[in-house]
Structure formats: structure tokens, C-alpha cells
Amino acid sequence: MADPPEHTAPDPNEEIMRATYRALRKHGYADLTIKRIAEEYGKSTAAIHYHYETKDDLLAAYLDYLLDQFVDTVRDIKTTDPEERMELLLDKLLVDPVDHQDMLIAMLEMRSQAPYKEAFCERFQQNDEYTRYMLKAVINHGIDEGIFENVDAEHAARALMIIVDGARTRTVVLDEEDALATARRTADEYVTAILSTEEAADGIE
């Protein structure tokens, strides 16, 4: 008799994270409740509380989930060319979020709670540190390859992060539709003016 076909049971935690994403997009942080997440999950609030005691516990886990997803997408970048890798990283930071305005709003709301919620603060710091680490690693690689100028990689990475964070904030707070596109162009201008060697810059033109 043949063995029965194997069925992979859905990962409850993955389903809860997706439900949290949908609920955040619909309701934002301020109006988010376990009940609304449970509605997106398609189960009772008890099913959520089985895994997470409070809403803040769940949202801290959700921030971990987002960082893991970002790490995975960065690892999926196959090219090792510093210029191409920088382009793809900046796209993920400034182009991909364009279609997720409601999530940008929710994340800014959560950031505003970071000074008062240690778990949130720690997660946002981890996310920022990882992103700066990746930018710095690409810049240092470009310096080693002679593609980028011998700049202070830490300073350059922080400058790019300020461009990213400023654009995201303006997009949400001022409802500035072109902020992300402007920041993407500005980031390119920064890379060309500050990082790229003259020979590499001539090649870009």
C-alpha cells in the first residue's frame, strides 16, 4: 500500500505575521487590536494569545519578522559588483516601499513609540544597524576594488540612511508623493559625487 501523500501544515507564526501585516495596513498602529489581527488570521483572539501574550509582544515579533525578510531579500542579491549591489540596495530601501504607503504610516507610528517601548526601540536599532552594515560593506568592497573613493564608509552609510529616513518621514508626515523618488535620485547623486572614482563616474555618464 502506498504511503499517503505528505501535506505541509501551514506555519501558524507565518500566518499570524501575514495577518498582522494586513491588519496594520488596514488600521494603522493606533487602531490595531488583537481582535482585528485575529479577524485577518481567520481565527479567535485566543489563537493569537496562545502565541503572544500582548499586542506589543506580537508587534515586537513582527519587527523581527520584517528584519528577517529584509535580510533574506539582501541575501538574494546575486551580484557582487559594488555599484550594482549599491543600486539594488537603494532600490529596496527607496523604490520598493512606494507601493506600501499605508505600511510606511504604520511603521512611522511604531517608531514614534520606540522611546517609550524598549522592545520596539531594540528592533528598530537592529534594523538600522543591519542596513548600515550592508551599505558600509558594499562601500568598503567598492573601495577595495578601486570603484569607490577611499572615503569614511561609516559616515557615507549614515548619510545614505539619513536620505532614506528623511524621505520616508516626508512621505508620511507631509504626504509628499515624490519624496521617495526624489530621495532615490539624491542617493544616486551622492554615490556619484562622493563615492564613485572619476573613472567610474565617467562610465556612469
Contacts in CASP RR format, 6 or more apart in sequence:
PFRMAT RR
TARGET T0000
AUTHOR 0000-0000-0000
METHOD contacts of the structure
MODEL  1
MADPPEHTAPDPNEEIMRATYRALRKHGYADLTIKRIAEEYGKSTAAIHY
HYETKDDLLAAYLDYLLDQFVDTVRDIKTTDPEERMELLLDKLLVDPVDH
QDMLIAMLEMRSQAPYKEAFCERFQQNDEYTRYMLKAVINHGIDEGIFEN
VDAEHAARALMIIVDGARTRTVVLDEEDALATARRTADEYVTAILSTEEA
ADGIE
12 47 0 8 1.000
12 51 0 8 1.000
13 51 0 8 1.000
13 61 0 8 1.000
15 41 0 8 1.000
16 37 0 8 1.000
16 41 0 8 1.000
16 48 0 8 1.000
16 51 0 8 1.000
16 52 0 8 1.000
16 58 0 8 1.000
17 61 0 8 1.000
17 62 0 8 1.000
17 65 0 8 1.000
18 40 0 8 1.000
19 37 0 8 1.000
19 38 0 8 1.000
19 40 0 8 1.000
19 41 0 8 1.000
19 42 0 8 1.000
20 37 0 8 1.000
20 40 0 8 1.000
20 58 0 8 1.000
20 59 0 8 1.000
20 62 0 8 1.000
21 62 0 8 1.000
21 103 0 8 1.000
22 40 0 8 1.000
23 32 0 8 1.000
23 36 0 8 1.000
23 37 0 8 1.000
23 39 0 8 1.000
23 40 0 8 1.000
24 32 0 8 1.000
24 62 0 8 1.000
24 102 0 8 1.000
24 103 0 8 1.000
24 106 0 8 1.000
25 100 0 8 1.000
25 102 0 8 1.000
25 103 0 8 1.000
25 106 0 8 1.000
26 36 0 8 1.000
26 40 0 8 1.000
26 102 0 8 1.000
27 33 0 8 1.000
27 36 0 8 1.000
28 102 0 8 1.000
28 105 0 8 1.000
28 106 0 8 1.000
28 109 0 8 1.000
29 59 0 8 1.000
29 106 0 8 1.000
29 109 0 8 1.000
29 110 0 8 1.000
29 113 0 8 1.000
30 109 0 8 1.000
32 55 0 8 1.000
32 59 0 8 1.000
32 106 0 8 1.000
33 55 0 8 1.000
34 45 0 8 1.000
34 48 0 8 1.000
34 49 0 8 1.000
34 55 0 8 1.000
34 58 0 8 1.000
35 45 0 8 1.000
37 48 0 8 1.000
37 55 0 8 1.000
37 58 0 8 1.000
38 44 0 8 1.000
38 45 0 8 1.000
38 47 0 8 1.000
38 48 0 8 1.000
41 47 0 8 1.000
41 48 0 8 1.000
48 58 0 8 1.000
51 58 0 8 1.000
52 58 0 8 1.000
52 61 0 8 1.000
56 117 0 8 1.000
56 119 0 8 1.000
56 120 0 8 1.000
57 119 0 8 1.000
59 110 0 8 1.000
59 120 0 8 1.000
60 119 0 8 1.000
60 120 0 8 1.000
60 123 0 8 1.000
63 110 0 8 1.000
63 120 0 8 1.000
63 123 0 8 1.000
63 124 0 8 1.000
63 127 0 8 1.000
64 123 0 8 1.000
66 127 0 8 1.000
67 123 0 8 1.000
67 126 0 8 1.000
67 127 0 8 1.000
67 130 0 8 1.000
70 92 0 8 1.000
70 127 0 8 1.000
70 130 0 8 1.000
70 131 0 8 1.000
71 130 0 8 1.000
73 92 0 8 1.000
74 89 0 8 1.000
74 92 0 8 1.000
74 134 0 8 1.000
77 85 0 8 1.000
77 88 0 8 1.000
77 89 0 8 1.000
79 85 0 8 1.000
79 88 0 8 1.000
80 141 0 8 1.000
82 138 0 8 1.000
82 139 0 8 1.000
82 141 0 8 1.000
82 142 0 8 1.000
82 145 0 8 1.000
82 147 0 8 1.000
82 148 0 8 1.000
83 142 0 8 1.000
83 147 0 8 1.000
83 191 0 8 1.000
83 196 0 8 1.000
83 200 0 8 1.000
85 138 0 8 1.000
85 141 0 8 1.000
86 135 0 8 1.000
86 138 0 8 1.000
86 139 0 8 1.000
86 191 0 8 1.000
86 195 0 8 1.000
89 134 0 8 1.000
89 135 0 8 1.000
89 138 0 8 1.000
90 160 0 8 1.000
90 184 0 8 1.000
90 187 0 8 1.000
90 188 0 8 1.000
90 191 0 8 1.000
91 184 0 8 1.000
93 131 0 8 1.000
93 164 0 8 1.000
94 163 0 8 1.000
94 164 0 8 1.000
94 167 0 8 1.000
94 180 0 8 1.000
94 183 0 8 1.000
94 184 0 8 1.000
94 187 0 8 1.000
95 180 0 8 1.000
95 184 0 8 1.000
97 103 0 8 1.000
97 104 0 8 1.000
97 168 0 8 1.000
97 180 0 8 1.000
98 180 0 8 1.000
98 181 0 8 1.000
101 171 0 8 1.000
101 172 0 8 1.000
104 168 0 8 1.000
104 171 0 8 1.000
104 172 0 8 1.000
105 172 0 8 1.000
108 168 0 8 1.000
108 169 0 8 1.000
108 172 0 8 1.000
108 173 0 8 1.000
110 120 0 8 1.000
110 124 0 8 1.000
111 120 0 8 1.000
111 124 0 8 1.000
113 120 0 8 1.000
114 120 0 8 1.000
114 121 0 8 1.000
114 124 0 8 1.000
115 121 0 8 1.000
128 161 0 8 1.000
131 161 0 8 1.000
131 164 0 8 1.000
132 154 0 8 1.000
132 157 0 8 1.000
132 158 0 8 1.000
132 161 0 8 1.000
133 157 0 8 1.000
135 156 0 8 1.000
135 157 0 8 1.000
135 160 0 8 1.000
135 161 0 8 1.000
136 153 0 8 1.000
136 154 0 8 1.000
136 156 0 8 1.000
136 157 0 8 1.000
139 148 0 8 1.000
139 151 0 8 1.000
139 153 0 8 1.000
139 156 0 8 1.000
139 157 0 8 1.000
139 195 0 8 1.000
140 153 0 8 1.000
142 148 0 8 1.000
143 149 0 8 1.000
143 150 0 8 1.000
143 151 0 8 1.000
143 153 0 8 1.000
146 197 0 8 1.000
146 200 0 8 1.000
147 196 0 8 1.000
147 197 0 8 1.000
147 200 0 8 1.000
148 195 0 8 1.000
148 196 0 8 1.000
148 197 0 8 1.000
148 200 0 8 1.000
149 194 0 8 1.000
149 195 0 8 1.000
149 196 0 8 1.000
149 197 0 8 1.000
151 194 0 8 1.000
151 195 0 8 1.000
156 194 0 8 1.000
156 195 0 8 1.000
159 190 0 8 1.000
159 194 0 8 1.000
160 187 0 8 1.000
160 190 0 8 1.000
163 183 0 8 1.000
163 186 0 8 1.000
163 187 0 8 1.000
163 190 0 8 1.000
164 183 0 8 1.000
164 187 0 8 1.000
166 179 0 8 1.000
166 183 0 8 1.000
167 179 0 8 1.000
167 180 0 8 1.000
167 182 0 8 1.000
167 183 0 8 1.000
167 184 0 8 1.000
168 179 0 8 1.000
168 180 0 8 1.000
170 176 0 8 1.000
170 179 0 8 1.000
171 177 0 8 1.000
171 179 0 8 1.000
171 180 0 8 1.000
192 201 0 8 1.000
192 204 0 8 1.000
196 204 0 8 1.000
END
